[in-house]
């Protein structure tokens, strides 16, 4: 991959190193070690709830801890589940403590956490059906106020509302959110939910998320922006159980959604290492089979597809995050072998490919020598760094793009 295609992911910075007395550290070898990416490489990692809370038997806990160790070796972003039906199955008894413990556990390990979702017609609270539409709306508002306030500072990124393109016409079963979306309209319900979320965490990153990548989603986004909705990032689901989109479709989707000039997050990415779901299946949930094995042949296919897809997305200047939906085949959605680990926790080729991209190809670890004034320069991928000098170190962030920095020379005190 040529460097110029990744120029927007890198920056140059001149640093002046001084000791605690303010004297330049001259003629010393220093090492720049990147400790985190600015770009968000993530997974849906619901297993963190059981690990952080130690809420399962010891044998399973050990298994899941090993799984999370592999996750932490590569990724810096995690999605946790806030499906209302599971988060608050009984009204007034939310699983706040469990989820907060998991989010804090991840954050303590330098992992950025996103909550998914605050409002969705699927897996919404069943007890909403006992209410009037106005009561449902007020319950949804109260839910947003509670979750966004309780998790502020731990979770500051939210999928605010999920799959609105289909929401008012969803007919699989009755639910409270589809009811109020019919009253409010698609743009109306999005506007209400975004404004309420913003009220309780003004600095949060708020996403609109959908699996529908047709012109209908573009029209919806356009309508929201014209209505004054502040969307921080466009969420695009890419569950590819029926086959990899391929470069042509991926770039076509990116081109269309880039027209809004907003950051893009690929929020739910799925590529299987087993057979493909038959093309005639319209709703992915309708394909339920007893066994869906991962095979060596298809694992190689998955690795090649993931390498190409991630490379295309990392090159694109508006893409800020990519989330693999299932980290492991163990308890994966629809039983699909779409994880980066097999059911026994062993890594697939796709895991190794991603680890190499994130931790080697797109990673900075270089050594330099300071001049007589303690000056040293770094060109590297945007993110967090440790600067090591003998037995001392300092930490800093490489930010900006190109030569646009607030300070042309960053002074660091080495302790």
Residue pairs with C-beta under 8 A, 6 or more apart in sequence:
1 311
1 315
1 361
3 10
5 315
6 314
6 315
6 362
6 381
7 402
8 317
8 401
9 39
9 314
9 362
9 381
9 382
10 379
10 380
10 381
10 382
11 379
11 380
11 382
11 398
11 399
11 400
11 401
11 402
11 405
12 377
12 378
12 379
12 403
13 377
13 378
13 379
13 398
13 405
13 410
14 375
14 376
14 377
14 408
14 409
14 410
15 375
15 376
15 377
15 378
15 387
15 396
15 409
15 410
15 411
15 412
16 24
16 373
16 374
16 375
16 409
16 410
16 411
16 412
17 24
17 25
17 28
17 30
17 370
17 374
17 375
17 376
17 387
17 389
17 394
17 411
17 412
17 414
18 24
18 25
18 374
18 411
18 412
18 413
18 414
19 25
19 413
19 414
20 413
20 415
22 413
24 370
24 372
24 373
24 374
24 375
25 370
25 374
25 389
25 414
26 370
26 371
26 372
26 373
26 374
27 369
27 370
27 371
27 372
28 369
28 370
28 389
28 390
29 367
29 368
29 369
29 389
30 367
30 368
30 369
30 370
30 376
30 387
30 388
30 389
31 365
31 366
31 367
31 387
31 388
31 389
32 364
32 365
32 366
32 367
32 368
32 378
32 380
32 385
32 386
32 387
33 365
33 385
33 386
33 387
33 388
34 363
34 364
34 365
34 380
34 381
34 383
34 384
34 385
35 110
35 383
35 384
35 385
35 386
35 395
36 76
36 110
36 383
36 384
37 76
37 358
37 362
37 363
37 381
37 382
37 383
38 381
38 382
38 383
38 399
39 314
39 320
39 321
39 362
39 382
39 383
40 76
40 77
40 112
40 265
40 320
40 321
40 322
40 323
41 74
41 75
41 76
41 77
41 321
41 322
41 354
41 358
42 75
42 76
42 77
42 78
42 79
42 112
42 114
42 321
42 322
42 323
42 324
43 71
43 75
43 77
43 78
43 79
43 323
43 324
43 325
43 326
43 327
43 340
44 78
44 79
44 81
44 116
44 268
44 323
44 324
44 325
44 326
44 327
45 68
45 71
45 75
45 78
45 79
45 80
45 106
45 327
46 80
46 81
47 64
47 67
47 68
47 327
47 328
47 331
48 68
48 78
48 80
48 102
48 105
48 106
49 55
49 80
49 98
49 99
49 101
49 102
50 56
50 60
50 61
50 64
51 61
51 64
51 65
51 68
51 102
51 105
52 101
52 102
52 104
52 105
52 106
53 98
53 101
53 102
54 61
55 98
56 64
63 345
66 345
67 327
67 328
67 330
67 341
67 345
70 341
70 345
70 347
70 351
71 78
71 327
72 109
72 111
73 355
73 359
74 351
74 354
74 355
74 358
74 359
75 111
75 358
76 110
76 111
76 112
77 111
77 112
77 113
77 114
77 321
77 323
78 106
78 111
78 112
78 113
78 114
79 113
79 114
79 115
79 116
79 267
79 323
80 99
80 102
80 103
80 106
80 113
80 114
80 115
80 116
80 155
81 87
81 116
82 99
82 115
82 116
82 117
82 118
82 147
83 117
83 120
83 122
83 123
83 124
84 120
84 123
84 124
84 125
84 143
85 123
85 124
85 125
85 126
86 95
86 123
87 94
87 95
87 99
88 94
88 95
88 125
88 143
89 125
89 126
90 127
91 125
91 127
94 146
94 147
96 146
96 147
96 150
99 151
100 150
100 151
100 154
103 113
103 151
103 154
103 155
104 154
106 113
107 113
107 154
110 384
112 157
113 154
113 155
113 157
114 155
114 157
114 158
114 159
114 207
114 323
115 147
115 151
115 155
115 157
115 158
115 159
116 158
116 159
116 162
116 209
116 267
117 158
117 159
117 160
117 161
117 162
117 209
118 143
118 144
118 147
118 148
118 158
118 159
118 160
118 161
118 193
118 197
119 140
119 144
119 160
119 161
119 162
119 177
119 189
119 193
120 161
120 162
120 163
120 177
121 163
121 167
121 170
121 175
121 177
121 178
121 181
122 162
122 163
122 170
122 175
124 175
124 176
124 177
125 139
125 176
128 136
128 139
128 175
128 176
128 177
129 174
129 175
129 176
131 139
131 176
133 179
133 180
133 183
136 176
136 177
136 179
136 180
137 180
137 183
137 184
137 192
139 176
140 176
140 177
140 180
140 193
141 192
141 196
144 193
144 196
144 197
144 200
145 196
145 199
145 200
148 158
148 197
148 200
148 201
148 204
149 200
149 201
152 200
152 201
152 204
156 201
156 203
156 204
156 205
157 204
157 205
157 206
157 207
158 197
158 204
158 205
158 206
158 207
159 207
159 209
159 235
159 267
160 190
160 193
160 194
160 197
160 206
160 207
160 208
160 209
161 189
161 190
161 193
161 194
161 208
161 209
162 209
162 210
163 209
163 210
163 211
163 212
164 181
164 186
164 189
164 190
164 208
164 210
164 220
165 186
165 210
165 212
165 214
165 216
165 217
165 220
166 212
167 177
167 178
167 181
167 186
167 189
168 178
168 181
168 182
168 185
168 186
170 178
180 189
181 189
184 192
186 220
186 223
187 220
187 223
187 224
187 227
187 229
190 208
190 220
190 224
190 229
191 224
191 227
191 228
191 229
194 206
194 208
194 224
194 229
194 230
194 231
195 229
197 204
197 206
198 204
198 206
198 230
204 232
205 232
205 233
206 230
206 231
206 232
206 233
207 231
207 232
207 233
207 234
207 235
207 265
207 267
208 220
208 221
208 224
208 231
208 234
208 235
209 235
209 236
209 237
209 267
209 268
210 217
210 220
210 235
210 236
210 237
211 237
211 239
211 268
213 236
213 253
213 257
215 256
217 257
218 256
218 257
218 259
221 231
221 234
221 257
221 260
222 260
224 231
225 231
225 260
231 262
232 262
232 263
233 262
233 263
233 264
233 265
233 320
233 321
234 257
234 260
234 262
234 263
234 264
234 265
235 265
235 267
236 253
236 257
236 264
236 265
236 266
236 267
237 266
237 267
237 268
238 245
238 266
238 268
238 269
238 270
239 268
239 269
239 270
239 284
239 325
240 269
240 270
240 271
240 272
241 270
241 272
241 276
241 277
241 284
241 287
241 334
241 336
241 338
242 276
242 277
242 278
242 279
242 281
242 284
243 276
243 279
244 271
244 305
244 309
245 253
245 309
247 308
247 312
250 309
250 312
250 313
251 312
254 264
254 312
254 313
254 316
254 318
254 319
257 264
258 264
258 316
258 318
261 318
262 318
263 318
263 319
263 320
264 316
264 318
264 319
264 320
265 319
265 320
265 321
265 322
265 323
266 313
266 319
266 321
266 322
266 323
267 321
267 323
268 323
268 325
269 309
269 322
269 323
269 324
269 325
270 324
270 325
270 326
270 333
270 336
270 338
271 302
271 305
271 306
271 309
271 338
271 350
272 292
272 294
272 298
272 302
272 336
272 337
272 338
273 294
273 295
273 298
273 299
273 301
273 302
273 337
273 338
273 348
273 350
274 292
274 293
274 294
274 295
274 298
274 336
274 337
275 292
275 298
277 284
277 287
277 336
278 287
281 287
284 334
285 334
287 334
288 334
288 335
289 335
291 335
292 334
292 335
292 336
292 337
293 337
294 329
294 337
294 342
294 343
294 348
298 337
299 348
299 349
299 350
300 349
302 348
302 349
302 350
303 348
303 349
303 350
303 352
303 353
306 324
306 350
306 353
306 354
307 353
307 354
307 357
310 322
310 354
310 357
311 357
313 319
313 322
314 322
314 357
314 362
324 339
324 340
324 354
325 333
325 338
326 332
326 333
326 336
326 338
326 339
327 339
327 340
327 341
328 339
328 340
328 341
328 342
328 343
328 345
329 336
329 337
329 338
329 339
329 341
329 342
329 343
330 339
330 341
330 343
330 345
332 338
332 339
339 348
340 347
340 348
340 350
340 351
340 354
341 347
341 348
341 351
342 348
362 381
363 381
364 378
364 379
364 380
364 381
364 383
364 385
366 378
366 380
368 376
368 377
368 378
369 376
370 376
375 409
378 385
378 398
380 398
381 398
382 398
382 399
382 400
382 401
383 397
383 398
384 395
384 396
384 397
384 398
385 395
385 396
385 397
385 398
386 393
386 394
386 395
387 393
387 394
387 395
387 396
387 412
387 414
389 414
392 414
392 415
393 414
393 415
394 412
394 413
394 414
394 415
396 410
396 412
399 405
400 406
